[in-house]
Amino acid sequence: MDTVALIAVAVFLFTYALIIDERIHRAVAAMLGAAIVVFIGIVPWDALLEHIDFGTIFLLIGMMIIVNTARGSGLFEYIAIRTAKLAGGSPIRVLILFAIVTAVVSAFLDNVTTVLLLTPMLLYVAKVMELNPIPFLVTEIFASNIGGAATLIGDPPNIMIGSAAGLSFNEFLIHLGPIMVINMVILLGMMYLIYGRSMKVNPEEQKEMVKTLNGLDERAAITDRSLFYKSVTVILFVVLLFFVHDQIGAILHTVLPFVDPAMGLEPAEVALIGAAILLVWSRQPPEEILEKIEWPALFFFGGLFVIVGALVETGVIAGIASVMIENIGSTGEAIFIVTWFAAIASAILDNIPLTAAMIPLIQSMGSTMDVYPLWWALALGACLGGNGTAIGASANVVVIGIAEREGFHISFVEFLKVGMLVLFVTVAVGFGILWLKFVV
């Protein structure tokens, strides 16, 4: 590597050390690292916007506005009380139920939107049941990344891979869906072993919890019935748009012939449209809603994108990936290297920029081998690798940011201990299934 590349690596490692140390807020650390690489010209100002994934940023902003507006109606308290009652007051059942719901919704919505919707509910349930919410939140993060990996629209890396390789929604379900179902079962077993003992309550305590929950009236939790129905309507509309966002032009063309049938909406556009509709319809004070947006998380993402952009600009990421891929001699080796490189690198770098760097490299291998299995290896590694660290995926940062705002701190090291275990177990299972499918 040349001097500029070494400086980019040094800034990245320095920023990462600050994030792990936690004496400086991670958003400030990321902004400092970004400022350094911009100041010394590694990332030119003209190229700055190219490295920031505004699709992710605006998706987060739109959904945060919707969630913060809907929260004033009591919607999340209503759903939380219903869920806790369904679990019969058992903490471990609440954890399992929320994990399953998170995984399923993440597969068909997207994992960032899902955690934005469910995290307030989890925090409320934990408060009512007088439980430590951290095991629930950590499990929610893992479930969102596993569920999101199952479909084309569940996780941003899958959207990028599907677009580049021309893979369909059904292909993702066929190749990755079963893997993620197995991994969810394994995850629930792991979470029971790790957290189950701390959640055990004696029969008397459980009776008290059930009594407390039965004393709650979910209907009374609805503080603004008009806003409640408006919020539910807009959220369902947004979910529907997420399902058909790439076909919206064809749908509108049947009614409005001047609309281009090839037109589609990006997920970020869907979120912002929903946010605008709910703000106009609800007439809620925008100042109060915008104040509650997780701005530190957004600035953290922006800074991290710029720092990783420095590694892209200097060719560090492409160089590392190229060296590894040049040493591939067979399909089996290719699946192994792409899967584990993507998984480990995604835990460190964030899976979106890593996926962007890997896609052209895999495409370039098409002249020497069948790269079809490698797309699934990349999707598997990039999505599940996000579980490894607190900054490995967008959902992780969002959940941890919301938890901190409510007074619950999940440290980098605390998350790392469990996250890396989940990463290696789930990726190993997925790799084994891909090996059996494409190699044996």
C-alpha positions in Angstrom: 0.0 0.0 0.0 1.1 3.6 -0.7 1.3 6.3 1.9 -2.2 7.6 1.3 -3.7 4.1 1.7 -1.8 3.6 5.0 -3.1 6.9 6.3 -6.7 5.8 5.4 -6.2 2.5 7.2 -4.7 4.3 10.2 -7.6 6.8 10.4 -10.1 3.8 10.2 -8.3 1.9 13.0 -8.0 5.1 15.1 -11.8 5.7 14.8 -12.5 2.1 15.5 -10.4 2.3 18.7 -12.4 5.3 19.8 -15.7 3.5 19.2 -14.6 0.5 21.2 -13.1 2.7 24.0 -16.5 4.5 24.3 -15.1 7.5 26.2 -16.0 9.5 23.1 -19.5 9.0 21.7 -19.4 6.9 18.6 -21.1 9.5 16.5 -18.4 12.1 17.5 -15.6 9.5 16.8 -17.0 8.8 13.3 -17.4 12.5 12.5 -13.8 13.1 13.6 -12.5 10.3 11.4 -14.5 11.6 8.5 -13.2 15.1 9.1 -9.6 13.9 9.0 -9.9 12.0 5.6 -11.7 15.0 4.1 -9.3 17.6 5.5 -6.2 15.8 4.1 -7.9 15.1 0.7 -8.2 11.3 0.8 -11.9 11.7 0.1 -12.3 14.8 -2.2 -15.2 17.0 -1.4 -16.7 16.3 -4.8 -16.7 12.6 -4.1 -18.0 12.9 -0.6 -21.7 12.5 -1.5 -20.9 9.4 -3.6 -19.7 7.5 -0.5 -22.6 8.4 1.8 -25.5 6.0 1.3 -28.4 8.5 1.3 -30.8 5.7 0.6 -30.1 4.3 4.1 -30.0 7.8 5.7 -33.4 8.9 4.3 -35.0 5.6 4.9 -34.1 5.9 8.6 -35.3 9.6 8.7 -38.6 8.7 7.1 -39.3 5.8 9.4 -38.2 7.6 12.5 -40.7 10.4 11.7 -43.5 7.8 11.2 -42.6 6.0 14.5 -42.2 9.2 16.5 -45.5 10.5 15.3 -47.4 7.2 15.9 -45.9 6.9 19.4 -48.0 9.8 20.6 -51.2 7.7 19.9 -50.3 4.9 22.3 -50.0 2.4 19.3 -46.9 0.7 20.5 -48.1 0.4 24.1 -51.2 -1.2 22.8 -49.3 -3.8 20.7 -46.8 -4.4 23.5 -49.5 -5.1 26.1 -51.3 -7.5 23.7 -48.0 -9.3 23.0 -47.0 -9.6 26.7 -50.5 -11.0 27.5 -50.1 -13.6 24.7 -46.8 -14.7 26.2 -48.6 -15.4 29.5 -46.2 -13.2 31.5 -43.2 -15.5 30.8 -40.0 -13.4 30.0 -38.5 -16.1 27.8 -41.7 -16.5 25.9 -41.8 -12.8 25.3 -38.2 -12.9 24.0 -39.0 -15.8 21.7 -42.3 -14.3 20.5 -40.7 -10.9 19.7 -37.7 -12.6 18.0 -40.0 -14.6 15.7 -42.1 -11.5 14.9 -39.0 -9.5 14.2 -37.5 -12.1 11.9 -40.7 -12.5 9.9 -41.4 -8.8 9.6 -37.8 -8.1 8.7 -38.0 -10.5 5.8 -41.0 -8.8 4.2 -40.5 -5.2 5.2 -36.8 -4.5 5.9 -34.8 -5.0 9.1 -34.2 -1.3 9.8 -37.9 -0.4 9.5 -38.8 -3.4 11.6 -36.5 -2.5 14.6 -37.7 1.1 14.4 -41.3 -0.2 14.9 -40.6 -2.9 17.4 -38.0 -1.5 19.7 -40.4 1.0 21.5 -42.7 -2.0 22.1 -39.9 -4.1 23.6 -38.8 -1.3 25.9 -42.4 -0.9 27.1 -42.9 -4.6 27.8 -39.6 -4.8 29.7 -40.7 -1.7 31.8 -44.1 -3.2 32.6 -42.6 -6.6 33.5 -39.7 -4.9 35.4 -37.1 -6.8 33.3 -33.7 -5.8 32.0 -34.5 -5.0 28.3 -30.9 -5.6 27.0 -31.3 -9.4 26.3 -34.5 -8.6 24.4 -32.9 -5.8 22.4 -29.8 -7.9 21.6 -32.0 -10.8 20.5 -34.1 -8.4 18.4 -31.0 -7.2 16.5 -29.9 -10.8 15.7 -33.4 -11.8 14.6 -33.7 -8.7 12.4 -30.5 -9.5 10.5 -31.3 -13.2 10.1 -34.8 -12.5 9.0 -33.7 -9.7 6.6 -31.2 -12.1 5.0 -34.0 -14.4 3.8 -35.5 -12.2 1.1 -34.5 -9.8 -1.7 -36.0 -6.7 0.2 -35.1 -7.6 3.8 -31.6 -6.2 4.0 -29.8 -3.5 1.9 -27.0 -5.9 0.7 -29.6 -8.3 -0.7 -31.2 -5.4 -2.7 -27.8 -4.5 -4.1 -26.9 -8.1 -5.0 -30.3 -8.8 -6.5 -30.0 -5.7 -8.7 -26.5 -6.5 -9.9 -27.0 -10.2 -10.5 -30.6 -10.1 -11.7 -31.8 -12.4 -8.9 -35.5 -12.6 -8.2 -37.5 -12.4 -4.9 -38.3 -16.1 -5.2 -34.7 -17.1 -5.7 -33.7 -15.5 -2.5 -36.6 -17.3 -0.7 -35.5 -20.6 -2.2 -31.8 -20.4 -1.5 -31.6 -18.3 1.7 -35.1 -18.7 3.2 -34.5 -22.3 4.5 -31.1 -21.3 5.9 -32.5 -18.5 7.9 -35.3 -20.6 9.3 -32.7 -23.1 10.6 -30.6 -20.2 11.9 -33.6 -18.7 13.7 -34.2 -22.0 15.6 -30.5 -22.1 16.5 -30.5 -18.4 17.6 -33.5 -19.0 19.9 -31.6 -22.0 21.5 -28.5 -19.9 21.9 -30.4 -17.0 23.5 -32.1 -19.4 25.9 -28.8 -20.8 26.9 -27.2 -17.3 27.3 -30.0 -15.3 28.8 -32.6 -17.9 29.9 -31.2 -18.4 33.4 -31.4 -14.7 34.2 -35.0 -14.6 33.0 -36.2 -17.5 35.1 -39.0 -16.5 37.5 -40.6 -18.6 40.2 -44.3 -19.5 39.9 -45.2 -16.7 42.4 -43.3 -14.1 40.5 -44.9 -15.2 37.2 -48.4 -15.1 38.8 -47.6 -11.5 39.9 -46.5 -10.6 36.3 -49.7 -12.1 34.9 -51.7 -10.3 37.4 -50.0 -7.0 36.5 -50.5 -7.6 32.8 -54.1 -8.6 33.2 -54.6 -5.3 35.1 -53.5 -3.4 32.1 -56.1 -2.4 29.6 -54.6 -2.2 26.1 -57.5 -0.1 24.9 -56.8 2.4 27.6 -53.2 2.7 26.3 -54.6 4.5 23.2 -54.3 8.1 24.3 -55.3 9.6 20.9 -57.8 7.4 19.0 -57.8 9.6 15.9 -54.0 9.6 15.7 -54.0 5.8 16.4 -56.1 5.1 13.3 -54.2 7.5 11.1 -50.9 6.0 12.2 -52.1 2.4 11.5 -53.4 3.4 8.1 -50.2 5.1 7.1 -48.0 2.3 8.4 -50.1 -0.3 6.5 -49.9 1.9 3.4 -46.1 2.2 3.7 -45.8 -1.6 4.2 -47.9 -2.1 1.0 -45.6 0.3 -0.9 -42.6 -1.6 0.3 -44.0 -4.7 -1.3 -44.7 -3.1 -4.7 -42.2 -0.3 -4.7 -40.4 -1.6 -7.8 -43.8 -2.1 -9.7 -45.4 1.2 -8.8 -45.0 2.6 -12.3 -46.8 -0.3 -13.9 -49.6 -0.1 -11.3 -50.0 3.7 -11.8 -49.8 3.4 -15.6 -53.1 1.5 -15.7 -54.8 4.5 -14.2 -52.5 7.3 -15.4 -51.2 6.5 -18.9 -48.6 9.2 -18.8 -46.7 7.5 -15.9 -43.7 5.5 -17.1 -44.5 1.8 -16.4 -40.8 1.2 -15.7 -40.8 3.7 -12.9 -40.1 2.4 -9.4 -39.7 3.9 -5.9 -36.7 3.4 -3.7 -37.4 2.3 -0.1 -36.2 5.7 1.1 -38.8 7.4 -1.1 -41.5 5.2 0.3 -40.5 6.1 3.9 -40.4 9.8 3.2 -43.7 9.7 1.4 -45.3 8.0 4.4 -43.7 10.4 6.8 -45.0 13.4 4.8 -48.6 12.0 4.6 -48.7 11.2 8.4 -47.3 14.7 9.3 -49.9 16.5 7.1 -52.8 14.2 8.1 -52.1 14.1 11.9 -51.3 17.9 12.2 -48.7 17.0 14.9 -46.2 19.7 15.7 -43.2 18.9 13.5 -40.7 20.4 16.0 -41.6 17.8 18.6 -41.4 15.0 16.0 -38.1 16.0 14.5 -36.5 16.5 17.9 -37.0 12.8 18.6 -35.1 11.6 15.5 -32.0 9.6 16.4 -29.6 12.3 15.0 -26.5 10.8 16.6 -27.2 7.5 14.8 -27.6 9.3 11.5 -24.4 11.3 11.9 -22.6 8.1 13.0 -23.7 6.4 9.7 -22.6 9.5 7.7 -19.2 9.6 9.3 -18.7 5.8 8.9 -19.6 5.9 5.2 -17.0 8.6 4.6 -14.3 6.7 6.5 -15.0 3.5 4.6 -15.1 5.7 1.5 -11.5 6.6 2.2 -10.6 2.8 2.1 -12.5 2.6 -1.2 -10.9 5.7 -2.7 -7.4 4.3 -1.9 -8.2 0.8 -3.2 -7.7 -0.9 0.2 -11.0 -2.8 0.2 -10.7 -3.8 -3.5 -7.1 -4.8 -3.0 -7.8 -7.1 -0.1 -10.7 -8.7 -1.9 -8.8 -9.1 -5.1 -5.9 -10.8 -3.4 -8.2 -13.3 -1.8 -10.2 -13.9 -5.0 -7.1 -14.4 -7.1 -6.1 -17.4 -5.0 -9.4 -19.2 -5.6 -9.0 -22.5 -7.5 -12.5 -24.0 -7.3 -16.1 -23.3 -6.7 -15.8 -24.7 -3.2 -12.9 -22.5 -2.3 -14.7 -19.5 -3.8 -17.8 -20.1 -1.7 -15.7 -20.5 1.5 -13.6 -17.4 0.9 -16.4 -15.1 -0.2 -18.7 -16.2 2.7 -16.2 -15.8 5.5 -14.4 -12.7 4.1 -17.8 -11.0 3.7 -19.0 -12.1 7.1 -15.9 -11.0 9.1 -15.3 -7.8 7.0 -19.0 -6.8 7.4 -18.7 -7.0 11.1 -15.9 -4.5 11.0 -16.7 -2.2 8.0 -20.6 -2.2 7.8 -22.1 -4.5 5.2 -23.3 -1.9 2.7 -20.0 -0.5 1.4 -18.4 -3.9 1.6 -21.1 -5.4 -0.6 -20.6 -2.5 -3.1 -16.9 -3.3 -3.3 -17.4 -7.1 -3.7 -20.1 -7.0 -6.4 -17.8 -5.9 -9.3 -15.1 -8.4 -8.2 -17.5 -11.3 -8.4 -18.8 -10.1 -11.7 -15.3 -10.1 -13.1 -14.9 -13.8 -12.2 -17.7 -14.7 -14.5 -15.3 -15.5 -17.3 -13.5 -18.2 -15.3 -16.2 -19.9 -13.3 -19.9 -20.0 -12.5 -20.5 -17.1 -10.1 -24.1 -18.0 -9.3 -23.2 -19.7 -6.0 -21.0 -16.8 -5.0 -23.9 -14.3 -5.0 -25.6 -16.4 -2.2 -22.2 -16.7 -0.4 -21.9 -12.9 -0.5 -25.5 -12.3 0.6 -25.1 -14.8 3.4 -21.8 -13.4 4.7 -22.7 -9.7 4.4 -26.1 -10.0 6.1 -25.1 -12.4 8.9 -21.7 -10.8 9.4 -23.6 -7.7 10.6 -24.4 -9.5 13.8 -20.8 -9.6 14.8 -20.4 -6.1 16.2 -22.5 -3.2 17.4 -21.7 -1.3 14.2 -21.9 -4.2 11.7 -25.4 -3.4 10.4 -27.8 -0.5 10.3 -30.3 -2.3 12.6 -27.7 -2.7 15.3 -26.9 1.0 15.4 -30.5 2.0 15.4 -31.6 -0.3 18.3 -28.5 0.6 20.4 -29.2 4.3 19.8 -32.9 4.1 20.9 -31.8 2.1 23.9 -29.3 4.7 25.0 -31.9 7.4 24.6 -34.1 5.5 27.1 -31.2 5.1 29.5 -30.0 1.6 28.7 -26.4 1.2 27.5 -25.2 -1.7 25.4 -21.4 -1.5 25.3 -19.4 -2.4 22.2 -17.5 -5.2 24.1 -20.7 -6.6 25.7 -22.3 -6.9 22.3 -19.1 -8.3 20.7 -19.0 -11.2 23.1 -22.4 -12.5 22.1 -22.4 -11.1 18.5 -19.3 -12.9 17.4 -20.6 -16.2 18.7 -23.9 -15.7 16.8 -21.9 -14.7 13.7 -19.7 -17.8 13.6 -22.4 -20.3 14.4 -25.0 -18.9 11.9 -22.5 -18.3 9.1 -21.0 -21.8 9.6 -24.5 -23.3 9.3 -25.3 -21.3 6.2 -21.9 -22.1 4.6 -22.4 -25.8 5.2 -25.8 -25.7 3.5 -24.5 -23.8 0.5 -21.6 -26.2 0.3 -24.0 -29.2 0.2 -26.1 -27.5 -2.4 -23.5 -26.2 -4.9 -20.3 -28.3 -4.2 -21.2 -31.8 -3.0 
